[in-house]
Amino acid sequence: MKRIFYFSLILLLSFSISTYSSDGPKQKGKLVINFKGLKSDNGNVIIALCNNLENYDNHKSPFIGKFIPIVNNQTQIEFDELPFGEYAIKAFHDEDANNDLNTNIFGIPTEDYGFSNNARSMFGPPSWEEAKFKFDKENQSMEIVIK
């Protein structure tokens, strides 16, 4: 009987260890983002993954920034082991690969762009509140339309 008790205890502990870290339940997951609506394979998609209002508003210091090549007018990125939390994504199609969002003389973008939640705004980028989303699953995906 003791052996069954100890075996059950070891089995229970091994399950607990695999689903909990020292800080409690697993707090990281995989986020997959598919970008659609791209008009060509020229250049890259530049993405800024932001984890708070400050780095969302600061266009030069995202939480994570990436350049993604385009194939057949679409692309995808995966973030493995991303901590759970609130995020917002900004992305644009850098067709001329100059690492900058081109604008006209009035400051209106001439290169296509998109945001998480496919948020849009009449004047300027959408707010953090409009673009933010909750990342809280082990595997989560989303689609962003670049236009």
C-alpha positions as CSV (number, residue, x, y, z in Angstrom):
1,M,0.0,0.0,0.0
2,K,2.9,2.4,0.8
3,R,4.3,1.8,-2.6
4,I,1.1,2.8,-4.3
5,F,0.9,5.9,-2.1
6,Y,4.5,6.9,-3.0
7,F,4.1,6.1,-6.7
8,S,0.9,8.3,-6.7
9,L,2.8,11.1,-4.9
10,I,5.7,11.0,-7.3
11,L,3.3,11.0,-10.3
12,L,1.4,13.9,-8.9
13,L,4.6,15.9,-8.2
14,S,6.0,15.2,-11.7
15,F,2.7,16.5,-13.2
16,S,2.9,19.6,-11.0
17,I,6.5,20.3,-11.9
18,S,5.7,20.1,-15.7
19,T,2.8,22.5,-15.5
20,Y,4.1,24.9,-12.9
21,S,7.3,26.8,-12.7
22,S,8.7,28.1,-9.4
23,D,6.5,31.2,-10.0
24,G,3.3,29.2,-10.5
25,P,1.5,28.2,-13.7
26,K,3.4,28.4,-17.0
27,Q,3.6,32.1,-17.9
28,K,4.9,31.9,-21.5
29,G,3.5,30.7,-24.8
30,K,3.9,30.9,-28.6
31,L,2.3,33.8,-30.6
32,V,2.0,33.3,-34.4
33,I,1.1,36.4,-36.5
34,N,0.1,36.1,-40.1
35,F,0.3,39.2,-42.3
36,K,-2.0,39.4,-45.3
37,G,-2.8,42.1,-47.9
38,L,0.8,42.7,-49.0
39,K,0.9,43.9,-52.6
40,S,4.4,42.7,-53.5
41,D,7.4,40.7,-52.3
42,N,9.6,43.8,-52.4
43,G,11.4,44.7,-49.2
44,N,10.3,43.4,-45.8
45,V,7.6,43.7,-43.2
46,I,9.0,45.6,-40.2
47,I,7.2,44.7,-37.0
48,A,7.2,46.2,-33.5
49,L,5.8,44.1,-30.7
50,C,5.1,46.5,-27.8
51,N,4.3,45.5,-24.3
52,N,3.3,48.9,-22.8
53,L,2.1,52.3,-23.8
54,E,5.6,53.8,-23.5
55,N,7.3,51.6,-26.1
56,Y,4.1,51.6,-28.3
57,D,4.4,55.4,-28.5
58,N,8.1,55.4,-28.9
59,H,8.7,54.4,-32.5
60,K,12.3,53.6,-32.0
61,S,12.2,51.3,-28.9
62,P,9.7,48.4,-29.2
63,F,9.8,45.5,-26.8
64,I,10.8,43.3,-29.8
65,G,11.5,44.6,-33.3
66,K,11.9,42.3,-36.4
67,F,12.4,42.4,-40.1
68,I,10.4,39.7,-41.9
69,P,10.9,38.7,-45.6
70,I,7.8,38.4,-47.8
71,V,7.0,35.4,-50.0
72,N,4.0,35.2,-52.3
73,N,2.6,38.5,-50.9
74,Q,2.4,37.2,-47.3
75,T,4.5,36.5,-44.3
76,Q,4.4,35.1,-40.8
77,I,6.3,35.4,-37.6
78,E,6.4,33.3,-34.5
79,F,7.4,34.4,-31.0
80,D,8.3,31.4,-28.9
81,E,8.5,31.6,-25.1
82,L,6.7,35.0,-25.1
83,P,5.7,36.0,-21.6
84,F,1.9,36.3,-21.0
85,G,0.7,39.9,-20.8
86,E,-0.8,42.7,-22.9
87,Y,0.8,43.6,-26.2
88,A,0.1,45.7,-29.3
89,I,1.7,45.2,-32.7
90,K,2.6,47.8,-35.3
91,A,3.9,46.7,-38.7
92,F,4.5,48.2,-42.1
93,H,5.6,47.0,-45.6
94,D,9.0,48.6,-46.1
95,E,8.9,48.1,-49.9
96,D,12.1,50.1,-50.6
97,A,14.0,48.4,-47.7
98,N,15.1,51.8,-46.2
99,N,14.1,50.7,-42.7
100,D,11.7,53.7,-42.4
101,L,8.0,54.3,-43.0
102,N,7.9,56.6,-46.0
103,T,5.4,59.5,-45.8
104,N,4.3,62.3,-48.1
105,I,4.8,66.0,-47.3
106,F,1.7,66.0,-45.0
107,G,3.1,63.1,-43.0
108,I,0.7,60.5,-44.4
109,P,2.3,57.1,-44.9
110,T,2.9,56.1,-48.5
111,E,3.8,52.6,-47.5
112,D,1.1,50.2,-46.3
113,Y,0.8,49.4,-42.6
114,G,-1.3,47.5,-40.0
115,F,-1.9,47.1,-36.3
116,S,-3.1,44.3,-34.0
117,N,-6.8,44.0,-33.8
118,N,-6.7,45.5,-37.4
119,A,-7.2,48.8,-35.6
120,R,-7.4,51.9,-37.7
121,S,-7.6,55.6,-37.0
122,M,-8.5,58.6,-39.1
123,F,-5.6,60.7,-37.9
124,G,-2.4,59.1,-36.8
125,P,-1.9,55.6,-35.5
126,P,-4.6,53.9,-33.4
127,S,-4.2,54.3,-29.7
128,W,-2.6,51.6,-27.4
129,E,-6.1,50.8,-26.1
130,E,-7.4,50.1,-29.7
131,A,-4.4,48.0,-30.7
132,K,-3.7,46.1,-27.5
133,F,-4.6,42.4,-27.0
134,K,-4.2,39.9,-24.2
135,F,-1.7,37.1,-24.7
136,D,-2.6,34.4,-22.3
137,K,-2.6,31.1,-24.1
138,E,0.1,28.5,-24.7
139,N,-0.6,28.8,-28.4
140,Q,-2.2,31.9,-29.8
141,S,-2.4,33.3,-33.4
142,M,-3.7,36.3,-35.1
143,E,-4.0,37.9,-38.6
144,I,-3.0,41.4,-39.4
145,V,-4.0,43.0,-42.7
146,I,-1.5,45.4,-44.1
147,K,-3.1,48.1,-46.2
